Amino acid sequence: MSYVSPFIDPQQYIIKVNDLASEAILVNDWILRVIHETADFTGEHSSNFSILKVFLDQFNENWIKLFQDSRDAASSVSNWLQRADWTTPT
């Protein structure tokens, strides 16, 4: 295959440049779609993650309160059992 100067036959180079331009447009469209979908995903799910964080914080507070209440109840029962007179009357 021999070399043909672009000045003599520019058509082959014009076709290649047009193909590259078409590919660049497709890539650009794909990138814009990915950016848009990422923004939609982030917007949609960030609120879900915020709600999840609120629920986890509430669960943590409730769990600590429940744990402290059960510990206090166990301590009260233990103290009551220690104070109780378990001797049987004769």
Residue frames relative to the residue before (quaternion, step in Angstrom):
aa qw qx qy qz dx dy dz
M 1.0000 0.0000 0.0000 0.0000 0.00 0.00 0.00
S 0.2721 -0.7835 0.5416 0.1368 3.54 -0.78 0.99
Y 0.5367 -0.6195 0.4759 0.3189 3.50 -1.26 0.53
V 0.0978 -0.7653 0.6346 0.0463 3.54 -1.01 0.90
S 0.4445 -0.7086 0.4855 0.2540 3.53 -0.70 1.07
P 0.5252 -0.6390 0.4581 0.3254 3.59 -1.04 0.76
F 0.6105 0.5552 -0.3582 0.4366 3.56 1.18 -0.42
I 0.6618 0.4828 -0.3017 0.4877 3.58 1.19 -0.57
D 0.8019 0.0197 0.0271 0.5965 3.59 0.89 -0.97
P 0.0746 -0.8518 0.5180 0.0236 3.59 0.24 1.23
Q 0.4727 0.7207 -0.4256 0.2758 3.61 1.19 -0.38
Q 0.6648 0.5059 -0.3234 0.4445 3.62 0.87 -0.87
Y 0.6705 0.4812 -0.3010 0.4779 3.59 1.06 -0.71
I 0.6045 0.5441 -0.3480 0.4663 3.56 1.09 -0.67
I 0.6428 0.5163 -0.3191 0.4674 3.59 0.97 -0.85
K 0.6673 0.4987 -0.3075 0.4598 3.59 0.92 -0.90
V 0.6554 0.4972 -0.3115 0.4755 3.59 0.96 -0.83
N 0.6427 0.5132 -0.3232 0.4681 3.60 0.98 -0.78
D 0.6343 0.5190 -0.3283 0.4696 3.59 1.03 -0.78
L 0.6521 0.5017 -0.3136 0.4739 3.56 0.98 -0.85
A 0.6385 0.5208 -0.3254 0.4639 3.58 1.00 -0.79
S 0.6453 0.5113 -0.3206 0.4685 3.59 0.99 -0.80
E 0.6529 0.4985 -0.3127 0.4769 3.57 0.98 -0.83
A 0.6356 0.5271 -0.3293 0.4579 3.58 1.00 -0.80
I 0.6401 0.5117 -0.3229 0.4735 3.58 1.01 -0.78
L 0.6475 0.5099 -0.3199 0.4673 3.60 0.96 -0.82
V 0.6545 0.4980 -0.3122 0.4756 3.58 0.95 -0.87
N 0.6440 0.5212 -0.3178 0.4612 3.57 0.96 -0.85
D 0.6488 0.5041 -0.3130 0.4764 3.60 0.95 -0.85
W 0.6471 0.5166 -0.3168 0.4626 3.58 0.97 -0.84
I 0.6578 0.5013 -0.3116 0.4679 3.58 0.93 -0.88
L 0.6501 0.5076 -0.3209 0.4655 3.59 0.94 -0.82
R 0.6390 0.5150 -0.3243 0.4704 3.60 1.02 -0.77
V 0.6455 0.5101 -0.3212 0.4691 3.59 0.97 -0.84
I 0.6449 0.5113 -0.3212 0.4684 3.58 0.94 -0.85
H 0.6619 0.5058 -0.3023 0.4633 3.59 0.92 -0.89
E 0.6799 0.4790 -0.2934 0.4714 3.60 0.90 -0.92
T 0.6256 0.5259 -0.3369 0.4675 3.58 1.05 -0.70
A 0.6476 0.5052 -0.3170 0.4742 3.57 0.97 -0.82
D 0.6439 0.5099 -0.3209 0.4715 3.59 0.98 -0.82
F 0.6568 0.5117 -0.3082 0.4602 3.58 0.91 -0.94
T 0.6703 0.5004 -0.2989 0.4594 3.55 0.89 -0.96
G 0.6743 0.4976 -0.2987 0.4567 3.57 0.89 -0.91
E 0.6762 0.5004 -0.2895 0.4566 3.55 0.97 -0.88
H 0.7892 0.3633 -0.1813 0.4608 3.56 0.79 -0.98
S 0.5375 0.6087 -0.4314 0.3930 3.61 1.13 -0.31
S 0.6300 0.5105 -0.3450 0.4727 3.59 1.04 -0.67
N 0.6239 0.5272 -0.3432 0.4638 3.60 1.06 -0.71
F 0.6640 0.4911 -0.3080 0.4722 3.57 0.97 -0.83
S 0.6160 0.5318 -0.3466 0.4665 3.58 1.08 -0.67
I 0.6464 0.5050 -0.3120 0.4793 3.57 0.98 -0.86
L 0.6395 0.5229 -0.3206 0.4635 3.58 0.97 -0.86
K 0.6450 0.5138 -0.3276 0.4612 3.60 0.95 -0.81
V 0.6355 0.5181 -0.3314 0.4668 3.59 0.96 -0.82
F 0.6671 0.4945 -0.3032 0.4675 3.60 0.91 -0.91
L 0.6535 0.5035 -0.3208 0.4654 3.59 0.96 -0.78
D 0.6344 0.5142 -0.3315 0.4724 3.58 1.01 -0.77
Q 0.6592 0.4915 -0.3075 0.4788 3.58 0.96 -0.86
F 0.6318 0.5246 -0.3324 0.4639 3.57 0.98 -0.82
N 0.6449 0.5241 -0.3223 0.4533 3.56 0.93 -0.88
E 0.6599 0.4945 -0.3071 0.4751 3.59 0.91 -0.90
N 0.6805 0.4848 -0.2916 0.4657 3.59 0.89 -0.94
W 0.6403 0.5277 -0.3261 0.4530 3.59 0.99 -0.83
I 0.6535 0.5003 -0.3169 0.4714 3.59 0.93 -0.87
K 0.6582 0.4987 -0.3160 0.4672 3.60 0.92 -0.87
L 0.6540 0.5060 -0.3117 0.4681 3.59 0.93 -0.88
F 0.6499 0.5139 -0.3121 0.4649 3.57 0.96 -0.86
Q 0.6684 0.4876 -0.3021 0.4734 3.59 0.92 -0.87
D 0.6468 0.5146 -0.3203 0.4628 3.60 0.98 -0.83
S 0.6780 0.4732 -0.3061 0.4719 3.60 0.91 -0.84
R 0.6212 0.5233 -0.3430 0.4717 3.59 1.06 -0.67
D 0.6495 0.5056 -0.3140 0.4731 3.60 0.98 -0.83
A 0.6492 0.5079 -0.3195 0.4675 3.59 0.99 -0.83
A 0.6540 0.5008 -0.3172 0.4700 3.60 0.93 -0.83
S 0.6410 0.5154 -0.3208 0.4696 3.57 1.01 -0.77
S 0.6474 0.5136 -0.3196 0.4636 3.60 0.99 -0.81
V 0.6552 0.4942 -0.3112 0.4793 3.59 0.93 -0.87
S 0.6428 0.5229 -0.3234 0.4570 3.57 0.96 -0.84
N 0.6611 0.4932 -0.3059 0.4755 3.59 0.93 -0.86
W 0.6426 0.5206 -0.3252 0.4586 3.58 0.98 -0.83
L 0.6635 0.4992 -0.3060 0.4658 3.58 0.94 -0.87
Q 0.6541 0.5049 -0.3209 0.4628 3.59 1.00 -0.71
R 0.6990 0.4625 -0.2729 0.4723 3.61 1.04 -0.71
A 0.5776 0.6139 -0.3821 0.3788 3.57 1.12 -0.58
D 0.3745 -0.6945 0.5702 0.2288 3.52 -1.15 0.74
W 0.1255 -0.8379 0.5308 0.0217 3.53 -0.27 1.28
T 0.4349 0.6801 -0.4880 0.3319 3.59 1.17 0.26
T 0.3818 -0.7201 0.5315 0.2307 3.54 -0.96 0.82
P 0.4881 -0.6601 0.4743 0.3178 3.58 -0.95 0.78
T 0.2767 -0.7735 0.5506 0.1480 3.53 -1.01 0.77
